[in-house]
Amino acid sequence: MAHSKQEVLEHINGVLIDLFEIEKDKLVPEAKLYDDLDIDSIDTIDLLIELKKFVGKDIDADAFIDAKTIGEVAEIISNM
């Protein structure tokens, strides 16, 4: 089942709050994962694992090489 971009954004925000203890007010679609949220490459893998569970599909990490913001990640996932 495909998820809307908004559903994916909400899930990403929940993961970022629960796993990485990021403050909710920082979680806007334009937030840069590395620069604004201090998400490193290991954290990105953890995020992708959680997103894989959410969408129920394999997610190719290479698809996210150019994704810099929460919104870009949500866009990629919602289009899978």
FENKAQUI-V690934 format. One record per pair of residues at least 6 apart in sequence whose ideal C-beta (glycine too) atoms are under 7 Angstrom apart, sorted by the first residue. I is the first residue (numbers start at 1). J is the second residue. Records with the same first field share a line. If there is no record, write none. Layout:
# FENKAQUI-V690934
I->J  J
This chain:
# FENKAQUI-V690934
3->55  78
4->78
5->74  75  78
8->74  77  78
9->29  70  74
11->54
12->70  73  74
13->27
15->47  50
16->22  27  37
17->24
19->46
20->39  43
22->37
26->36  37
27->70
29->69  70  71
30->69  71
31->37  69  70
32->68  69
33->39  44  68  69  70
48->59  61  64
51->59  77
52->58  59
55->77  80
57->80
63->76
64->73  76
67->73  76
